[in-house]
Amino acid sequence: MTRDQRQGKRAHMLSIESFTPLIVFAALLLVLSLHGLAASGQFPREHRKPALASGLGPAFLYGSIFLAIVSLSVALLAAWRLIPWYAAIIGGCLAILVAPLVLQQFPDRFIDGRASLLAFAGVGGLLALALLWLAVSRGGLVLN
């Protein structure tokens, strides 16, 4: 019997305060994994669809990749402060493993065009901002 059990306290493996950031973090990793899978279909250049091969297509492709990398960096910084490492690994790996199954549910026309890249990177950016807001509001991250 542990000391907490003798004193009548319940021991939680994951605190209630960490549950919301964990869900947001897992959703962010799922969305960014979907973005990575959609973007990987555009390489090498010869395999790109016409919407991404000319004009502003490369700017959309590389811009969305940049936004996804920045979103992941911000999310990792915030998650480091809010989520226990074991929960982040389990939730993050589950999100990454389920991404190919989720991607199959979208139509090919959506995945092969600009819309998927912009949608997945944009939602990833919003989720990263939500995670950053949670970290700042809970005092886990101090911005000077």
C-alpha positions as CSV (number, residue, x, y, z in Angstrom):
1,M,0.0,0.0,0.0
2,T,1.4,3.4,-1.0
3,R,1.6,6.4,1.2
4,D,-1.1,8.2,-0.9
5,Q,-3.5,5.2,-0.5
6,R,-2.9,5.2,3.3
7,Q,-3.7,8.9,3.4
8,G,-6.9,8.4,1.4
9,K,-5.6,10.2,-1.7
10,R,-6.3,8.8,-5.2
11,A,-3.3,8.5,-7.4
12,H,-3.9,9.3,-11.1
13,M,-1.7,8.2,-13.9
14,L,-2.7,11.2,-16.0
15,S,-4.0,14.3,-14.3
16,I,-7.2,15.9,-15.5
17,E,-5.3,19.1,-16.4
18,S,-3.2,17.2,-18.9
19,F,-6.1,15.5,-20.7
20,T,-7.2,18.4,-22.8
21,P,-3.6,19.3,-24.0
22,L,-3.0,15.6,-24.8
23,I,-6.1,15.5,-27.0
24,V,-5.1,18.7,-28.8
25,F,-1.5,17.4,-29.2
26,A,-2.7,14.1,-30.6
27,A,-5.0,15.8,-33.0
28,L,-2.2,18.1,-34.1
29,L,0.1,15.2,-34.8
30,L,-2.7,13.4,-36.7
31,V,-3.3,16.5,-38.9
32,L,0.4,17.1,-39.5
33,S,0.8,13.4,-40.4
34,L,-2.0,13.7,-42.9
35,H,-0.2,16.8,-44.3
36,G,3.1,14.9,-44.5
37,L,1.4,12.0,-46.4
38,A,-0.4,14.4,-48.8
39,A,2.8,16.4,-49.4
40,S,4.9,13.3,-49.9
41,G,2.8,12.4,-52.9
42,Q,4.1,15.5,-54.7
43,F,7.7,14.4,-54.8
44,P,9.6,14.0,-57.1
45,R,8.6,17.0,-59.2
46,E,7.6,14.7,-62.2
47,H,4.8,13.2,-60.1
48,R,3.1,16.5,-59.1
49,K,-0.3,17.2,-60.3
50,P,-0.8,20.2,-62.6
51,A,-2.2,22.3,-59.8
52,L,1.1,22.1,-57.9
53,A,3.6,21.9,-60.7
54,S,3.3,25.4,-62.1
55,G,2.4,28.9,-61.1
56,L,2.0,29.3,-57.4
57,G,1.8,25.6,-56.8
58,P,5.4,25.2,-55.5
59,A,4.8,28.2,-53.2
60,F,1.7,26.5,-51.8
61,L,3.6,23.2,-51.3
62,Y,6.7,24.6,-49.7
63,G,4.8,27.2,-47.7
64,S,2.5,24.6,-46.2
65,I,5.5,22.4,-45.3
66,F,7.1,25.4,-43.6
67,L,3.8,26.1,-41.6
68,A,3.6,22.5,-40.6
69,I,7.2,22.5,-39.3
70,V,6.6,25.7,-37.3
71,S,3.4,24.3,-35.9
72,L,5.1,21.1,-34.9
73,S,7.9,23.1,-33.2
74,V,5.5,25.3,-31.2
75,A,3.4,22.2,-30.3
76,L,6.4,20.3,-29.0
77,L,7.5,23.3,-26.9
78,A,4.0,23.6,-25.4
79,A,3.4,19.9,-24.9
80,W,6.8,19.6,-23.1
81,R,5.4,21.8,-20.4
82,L,1.8,20.4,-20.2
83,I,1.8,16.7,-20.9
84,P,3.7,13.9,-19.2
85,W,6.2,12.3,-21.6
86,Y,4.7,8.9,-21.5
87,A,1.2,10.2,-22.4
88,A,2.6,12.4,-25.2
89,I,4.4,9.3,-26.7
90,I,1.4,7.1,-26.5
91,G,-1.0,9.7,-27.9
92,G,1.3,10.9,-30.5
93,C,2.3,7.5,-31.8
94,L,-1.4,6.5,-31.9
95,A,-2.2,9.6,-34.0
96,I,0.7,8.9,-36.4
97,L,-0.2,5.2,-36.8
98,V,-3.8,6.0,-37.6
99,A,-3.0,8.7,-40.2
100,P,-2.8,6.5,-43.3
101,L,-6.2,4.9,-42.4
102,V,-7.8,8.4,-42.0
103,L,-6.2,9.6,-45.2
104,Q,-7.9,6.8,-47.2
105,Q,-11.3,8.3,-46.3
106,F,-10.6,11.5,-48.3
107,P,-11.2,11.6,-52.0
108,D,-8.2,11.5,-54.3
109,R,-9.1,14.8,-55.9
110,F,-8.8,16.5,-52.5
111,I,-5.5,14.8,-51.5
112,D,-3.8,15.5,-54.8
113,G,-4.6,19.2,-54.9
114,R,-3.7,22.4,-53.0
115,A,-6.8,22.1,-50.8
116,S,-5.4,19.2,-48.7
117,L,-2.0,20.9,-48.1
118,L,-3.6,24.2,-47.1
119,A,-6.3,22.6,-45.0
120,F,-4.0,20.3,-43.1
121,A,-1.3,22.9,-42.5
122,G,-3.9,25.5,-41.5
123,V,-5.7,23.2,-39.0
124,G,-2.2,22.2,-37.7
125,G,-1.4,25.9,-37.1
126,L,-4.7,26.5,-35.3
127,L,-4.1,23.5,-33.1
128,A,-0.6,24.6,-32.3
129,L,-1.9,28.1,-31.3
130,A,-4.5,26.4,-29.1
131,L,-1.8,24.3,-27.4
132,L,0.3,27.4,-26.9
133,W,-2.6,29.3,-25.5
134,L,-3.2,26.4,-23.0
135,A,0.4,26.5,-22.0
136,V,0.5,30.3,-21.4
137,S,-2.8,30.4,-19.6
138,R,-1.8,27.6,-17.2
139,G,1.5,29.3,-16.4
140,G,3.4,26.4,-17.9
141,L,5.1,28.6,-20.5
142,V,6.2,32.2,-19.8
143,L,6.6,34.5,-22.7
144,N,8.7,37.6,-22.1
